[in-house]
């Protein structure tokens, strides 16, 4: 392909990208084409986060990057900030010594070289300065060689520069704050990750906190419809931000920013109830974080706070084959302070509560939407409980009494991949109760006669209470 043909193709792609829009909560992809136009380099980027991709990049590799590419980006963060970079995909050709992507700690190639990546070698790093210069060059393709390398996709974000604290200060685990040591254990989470409230007495947290109370967030939609989001998780509409104050996102540190892994429910000021199978691949608490007060799955929210996991306790009778006992309790590194009024626990059922088939139950989560709606924000839906006999018939598998099934015979609304561990709930006497925990379903979410399966909470109340008591 000639240089002029390349330029025309890039111009067409640029026009197409300029008219596309991103849904709420999506991470923006920086217009790589502007960085590759003659006499218009480098492209200065001041956005706080985003993806940068090679020319013509697509996740499926449909359009390999053109030969002779010469692209430059300079990322600029505010003062006292650094830039974190993580390569998500790198697939560069090996036929040319010229093809490479280089990173410089500063505004140009004259600054300190951080690293140069070729082929499939990649890593993540953090700058020392508040600027990062990126240079991508692709060499000439040998005659007769079919292009097959899709290029690269990287994620960047601004973070506050790691702080250096004085002797009379505590350095938060997130490395972003210095807290006066006299403020440790004062009941206020000044670190925003609980570091300053770890291993404290219960003095600031021993009052009985009400449970299952949602904030008074009313929209026009909810005034008209008794169940405002019937299409929900695998099919639809977004929840109101912070309207489910007990919902948490269990996040895998290694896969951020796409770190959401499972859902969960805050059931006390320091405990989360989720599914045991969420930890089968890695039972190490250090592999995860918990995000509370979250609405957008990829992007940090204004009211979001972080907690670290110090204990993961799976139900002793969890059976991977039958899926029974699919519950886990997670102890957080520090309690949730009453000051964080937008975060509060959900109620657990009492042993006398019996939920009858046909009861409408609510599900929430950040899981797969099966291409039916915005995948980046918390969603909610309402589905009916079905009898275990009907569930066994539909799934062609016996459903034990410790499990429950919910969904419509015709399909539609359903939990899906990524919703595991989240609650299925009902409202009783103005309080919301977690009657079950999302466990599993068939691969086709929301399909005809394929309901979601949930672990009942009520039969496991003794284990929950005894476990929390033993691990105070």
C-alpha positions in Angstrom: 0.0 0.0 0.0 1.4 3.4 -0.9 2.0 6.3 1.5 -0.9 8.2 0.0 -3.2 5.2 0.2 -2.3 4.8 3.9 -3.1 8.5 4.5 -6.5 8.2 2.7 -7.4 5.1 4.8 -6.4 6.8 8.0 -8.5 9.8 7.1 -11.6 7.7 6.5 -11.1 5.9 9.8 -10.6 9.3 11.5 -13.9 10.6 10.2 -15.7 7.4 11.3 -14.2 7.6 14.8 -15.1 11.3 15.1 -18.8 10.5 14.9 -18.8 7.5 17.3 -19.8 7.9 20.9 -18.9 6.1 24.0 -21.5 4.9 26.5 -21.5 6.1 30.1 -18.7 4.6 32.1 -16.6 3.5 29.1 -12.9 4.3 29.0 -12.2 6.5 26.0 -9.9 5.4 23.3 -7.5 8.1 22.2 -7.7 9.0 18.5 -4.5 7.3 17.4 -4.9 8.7 13.9 -4.2 12.3 14.9 -0.9 11.2 16.4 0.1 9.6 13.1 -0.7 12.5 10.7 2.2 14.4 9.1 3.3 17.7 10.8 0.9 17.1 13.7 3.1 15.1 16.2 3.2 14.5 19.0 -0.5 14.4 20.1 -0.7 16.0 23.5 -3.1 14.1 25.8 -4.3 15.5 29.1 -7.2 13.1 29.8 -6.8 11.5 33.2 -7.2 7.9 31.8 -7.8 6.2 28.5 -6.7 3.6 26.0 -4.1 4.3 23.3 -4.0 2.0 20.3 -1.9 1.5 17.2 -3.3 2.7 13.8 -6.3 0.7 12.6 -6.3 -1.4 15.9 -9.2 -3.7 16.6 -9.5 -6.4 19.3 -10.2 -9.0 16.7 -7.2 -8.0 14.5 -9.3 -7.3 11.5 -7.2 -4.4 10.3 -3.4 -4.8 11.0 -1.5 -1.6 11.5 0.0 -0.2 8.2 3.7 -0.4 7.4 5.6 2.8 7.7 3.6 4.1 10.7 5.2 6.9 12.7 3.1 7.9 15.7 3.9 10.0 18.8 1.8 10.8 21.9 2.8 12.9 24.9 0.7 12.3 28.0 0.6 15.2 30.5 -0.7 14.8 34.1 -1.1 17.7 36.6 1.7 18.5 38.9 2.3 16.1 41.8 0.8 13.3 39.7 2.5 10.4 37.9 1.3 8.2 35.0 0.7 4.5 35.3 0.9 2.6 32.0 -0.2 -1.0 31.4 0.1 -2.8 28.1 -3.1 -4.8 27.5 -2.3 -6.2 24.1 1.0 -6.2 22.2 1.3 -8.0 18.9 4.1 -6.5 16.8 5.7 -7.9 13.7 9.2 -9.6 13.8 10.2 -9.0 10.2 11.6 -5.5 10.8 14.1 -4.3 13.3 12.4 -0.9 13.0 9.0 -1.9 14.5 8.9 -0.9 18.1 7.1 1.1 20.7 9.2 3.2 23.1 8.4 5.0 26.3 10.2 8.1 27.7 9.8 9.6 31.1 9.1 13.2 29.9 7.8 15.1 26.9 10.0 13.8 24.1 12.6 11.2 22.9 15.3 13.4 24.5 14.1 12.4 28.0 15.0 9.2 29.9 14.1 6.0 28.0 11.9 3.8 30.2 11.8 0.8 27.9 11.4 -0.3 24.3 8.9 -3.1 23.4 9.1 -5.3 20.4 7.3 -8.4 19.4 5.2 -9.6 22.3 7.4 -8.3 25.1 5.5 -6.0 27.4 5.1 -4.9 31.0 3.6 -2.2 33.1 5.3 0.8 34.8 4.9 4.1 36.5 6.6 7.3 35.5 8.8 9.4 37.8 7.6 12.7 36.3 4.1 13.9 35.3 4.7 13.3 31.6 5.1 10.2 29.4 6.2 10.3 25.7 5.2 7.3 23.5 6.8 6.6 20.1 5.5 3.9 17.7 7.3 3.0 14.5 6.5 0.2 12.1 8.9 -1.0 9.5 8.4 -1.9 5.8 6.8 -5.2 5.2 8.7 -7.6 3.0 7.2 -8.4 -0.4 4.6 -11.1 -0.4 4.1 -11.1 3.4 0.5 -11.0 4.5 -0.1 -8.5 7.4 -1.3 -10.4 10.5 -0.1 -8.5 13.5 -2.8 -6.3 15.1 -0.6 -3.9 17.0 -1.0 -2.7 20.6 -3.5 -1.5 23.1 -2.4 0.2 26.3 -4.1 1.7 29.3 -2.9 4.8 31.1 -4.2 6.7 34.1 -3.1 9.6 36.3 -2.3 8.9 39.9 -1.1 11.0 42.7 2.6 10.8 43.1 3.7 8.5 45.9 4.0 10.7 49.0 6.9 10.8 51.5 5.6 11.1 55.0 7.2 12.5 58.2 7.9 10.5 61.2 4.7 11.6 62.9 2.6 10.6 59.9 1.2 7.3 58.6 1.7 6.6 54.9 -1.5 5.1 53.5 -1.3 1.8 51.6 -2.4 3.5 48.5 0.7 5.8 48.8 -1.4 8.8 48.1 -1.9 10.3 51.6 0.0 11.1 54.8 -2.2 11.0 57.9 -1.2 12.4 61.2 -0.6 9.5 63.6 -2.8 11.2 66.1 -5.7 10.6 63.7 -5.2 6.9 63.5 -8.3 5.0 64.8 -10.4 8.1 65.0 -13.3 6.5 63.1 -12.8 8.5 60.0 -11.3 6.8 56.9 -9.0 9.6 55.8 -6.9 7.2 53.7 -10.0 6.1 51.7 -8.7 2.6 51.9 -9.0 1.9 55.6 -5.3 1.9 56.3 -5.6 4.4 59.2 -8.5 2.5 60.7 -6.9 -1.0 60.8 -6.6 -3.0 64.0 -8.6 -0.5 66.0 -10.9 -1.1 69.0 -14.6 -1.1 68.3 -15.1 2.3 70.0 -16.2 4.1 66.8 -18.1 1.2 65.3 -20.0 -0.5 68.1 -23.4 1.2 67.5 -26.0 -0.9 65.8 -26.2 0.1 62.2 -29.5 -0.2 60.4 -29.6 -2.5 57.4 -31.4 -2.8 54.1 -32.2 0.9 53.9 -31.8 2.5 50.4 -31.3 6.3 50.0 -34.3 8.3 48.8 -33.2 8.5 45.2 -36.3 8.9 43.1 -36.5 9.4 39.3 -39.3 10.0 37.0 -39.0 6.4 35.8 -39.5 4.9 39.2 -42.5 7.1 39.9 -44.3 5.7 36.9 -43.3 2.0 37.1 -43.4 -0.2 40.2 -40.5 -2.2 38.8 -38.5 0.5 36.9 -35.8 -1.7 35.5 -37.5 -4.9 34.3 -35.0 -5.4 31.5 -31.9 -5.3 33.8 -28.7 -7.1 34.2 -28.4 -9.2 31.0 -30.6 -6.8 29.1 -30.7 -3.3 30.2 -31.0 -0.2 32.1 -28.6 1.3 34.6 -29.3 1.6 38.3 -29.2 5.0 39.9 -25.7 5.7 41.2 -25.3 4.8 44.9 -28.9 3.5 45.1 -27.8 0.1 46.3 -25.5 1.0 49.2 -24.4 -2.6 50.1 -23.3 -3.6 46.7 -19.6 -4.2 46.3 -17.2 -5.1 43.4 -14.7 -7.8 44.1 -11.7 -6.8 41.9 -8.7 -8.7 40.6 -5.6 -6.4 41.0 -3.8 -8.0 38.0 -6.6 -7.3 35.5 -7.3 -3.6 36.3 -8.9 -1.5 34.9 -11.1 -4.4 33.9 -10.7 -5.7 37.4 -14.3 -6.5 38.3 -14.5 -10.2 39.0 -17.6 -10.9 41.2 -20.2 -9.0 43.1 -20.9 -9.1 46.8 -23.0 -7.6 49.6 -21.8 -5.7 52.7 -23.5 -7.5 55.6 -21.8 -5.7 58.5 -19.3 -2.9 58.8 -16.3 -5.2 58.0 -17.8 -8.2 56.3 -18.9 -9.0 52.7 -21.0 -12.0 51.6 -20.2 -13.4 48.2 -19.8 -16.7 46.3 -17.1 -19.3 47.2 -16.4 -20.2 43.5 -15.1 -16.6 42.9 -11.9 -17.6 44.7 -11.3 -21.0 43.1 -8.7 -19.7 40.7 -6.8 -17.8 43.4 -7.6 -18.0 47.1 -5.0 -15.4 48.1 -6.6 -12.3 49.7 -3.8 -10.1 48.4 -4.9 -10.8 44.8 -8.1 -8.8 45.3 -9.6 -5.5 46.4 -13.1 -4.6 47.3 -14.7 -1.4 45.9 -17.7 0.1 47.7 -19.8 3.1 46.7 -19.1 2.1 43.0 -21.3 2.7 40.0 -19.0 2.5 36.9 -17.1 -0.8 36.7 -14.0 0.6 34.9 -13.7 4.1 36.1 -13.1 5.3 39.7 -16.2 7.1 41.1 -16.3 10.1 43.3 -17.8 8.4 46.3 -15.9 5.1 45.8 -13.7 3.8 48.6 -11.4 0.8 48.7 -10.9 -2.0 51.1 -8.3 -4.8 51.1 -9.1 -8.4 52.0 -7.5 -9.9 55.1 -9.5 -13.2 55.2 -11.5 -15.3 52.7 -13.6 -17.9 54.4 -15.4 -20.3 52.1 -18.3 -22.4 53.3 -16.8 -25.7 54.6 -19.4 -27.7 52.6 -19.0 -25.9 49.3 -19.2 -28.6 46.6 -17.8 -27.6 43.2 -19.8 -30.4 41.5 -23.2 -29.8 42.9 -22.6 -26.1 43.5 -24.1 -26.4 47.0 -22.7 -24.3 49.8 -21.5 -21.7 47.3 -20.9 -19.0 49.9 -17.8 -17.1 51.1 -17.3 -14.5 53.8 -14.7 -11.8 53.2 -13.2 -9.8 56.1 -12.1 -6.3 55.2 -8.9 -4.7 56.5 -11.0 -2.0 58.3 -14.6 -1.3 59.1 -16.8 1.1 57.0 -17.1 4.3 58.9 -20.6 5.7 59.7 -19.3 8.9 58.1 -19.6 7.1 54.8 -23.3 7.3 54.9 -23.8 6.3 51.3 -22.4 2.8 52.2 -24.5 0.5 54.5 -25.2 -3.2 54.9 -28.1 -5.2 53.6 -30.2 -7.3 56.0 -30.0 -11.1 56.3 -33.2 -13.1 56.5 -34.4 -14.7 59.7 -34.9 -18.4 59.9 -38.7 -18.1 59.7 -38.7 -16.3 56.3 -40.0 -18.5 53.5 -40.0 -17.0 50.0 -42.8 -18.5 47.8 -42.5 -19.2 44.1 -43.8 -16.2 42.1 -42.3 -13.7 44.5 -40.6 -10.9 42.6 -37.0 -10.6 43.5 -34.4 -8.0 42.6 -30.9 -8.7 41.1 -28.0 -6.2 40.6 -24.6 -6.5 39.1 -21.9 -5.4 36.7 -21.9 -8.7 34.8 -22.1 -9.5 31.1 -25.1 -7.8 29.4 -25.0 -10.1 26.3 -24.8 -7.0 24.0 -28.1 -5.7 25.3 -27.1 -2.5 27.1 -24.4 -0.5 28.7 -21.9 -3.0 30.1 -20.0 -0.4 32.2 -22.4 0.6 34.9 -24.3 -1.2 37.7 -27.6 -2.6 36.5 -30.7 -4.0 38.2 -33.6 -6.1 37.4 -36.7 -7.9 38.8 -37.4 -11.6 38.2 -39.8 -14.1 39.7 -38.7 -17.0 42.0 -39.6 -20.3 40.5 -40.1 -23.6 42.3 -37.2 -26.0 42.6 -39.4 -28.6 40.9 -39.8 -26.4 37.8 -36.2 -25.4 38.0 -35.1 -29.0 37.9 -37.3 -29.7 34.9 -36.0 -26.7 33.0 -32.3 -27.3 33.8 -32.6 -31.1 33.6 -30.7 -31.3 36.8 -31.9 -31.8 40.4 -32.1 -28.5 42.4 -31.4 -29.1 46.1 -33.4 -27.2 48.7 -30.3 -25.1 49.6 -30.5 -23.5 46.1 -33.1 -21.4 44.5 -33.9 -20.5 40.9 -35.3 -17.2 39.5 -36.1 -16.0 36.0 -38.8 -15.8 33.4 -39.8 -18.9 31.4 -39.4 -16.8 28.2 -36.0 -15.6 29.3 -34.9 -11.9 29.1 -33.7 -10.7 32.5 -31.0 -12.7 34.2 -27.7 -12.7 36.0 -24.7 -13.5 33.9 -20.9 -13.8 33.9 -19.5 -11.3 36.4 -22.7 -11.2 38.5 -21.7 -14.2 40.7 -21.6 -13.4 44.4 -24.1 -10.5 44.1 -27.4 -10.6 46.0 -30.8 -11.6 45.0 -33.1 -9.5 47.2 -36.6 -8.8 48.4 -38.1 -5.8 50.2 -39.9 -6.6 53.5 -41.3 -4.0 55.9 -39.2 -1.2 54.2 -36.0 -3.1 54.5 -34.1 -5.0 51.8 -33.0 -8.6 52.6 -30.5 -10.8 50.8 -32.4 -14.0 50.3 -29.8 -15.5 48.0 -26.3 -15.1 46.4 -25.8 -15.5 42.7 -24.1 -18.8 42.0 -24.4 -20.1 38.5 -26.4 -20.5 35.3 -26.2 -22.0 31.9 -23.9 -20.3 29.3 -26.8 -18.7 27.6 -27.9 -15.9 29.9 -31.5 -14.8 29.7 -32.5 -17.7 27.4 -35.8 -19.5 27.4 -36.1 -21.8 30.4 -32.6 -21.2 31.6 -33.0 -19.4 35.0 -30.2 -18.2 37.2 -29.4 -20.4 40.2 -28.7 -18.8 43.7 -27.5 -20.1 47.0 -30.2 -19.6 49.7 -28.9 -17.5 52.6 -31.4 -18.6 55.2 -30.1 -22.2 55.7 -26.6 -20.9 56.2 -27.4 -18.2 58.8 -25.7 -20.1 61.7 -22.5 -20.5 59.7 -22.5 -16.8 58.8 -23.0 -15.6 62.3 -20.6 -18.2 63.9 -17.8 -17.4 61.4 -18.1 -13.6 61.9 -18.1 -14.1 65.7 -15.0 -16.4 65.6 -13.0 -14.0 63.4 -13.6 -10.6 65.1 
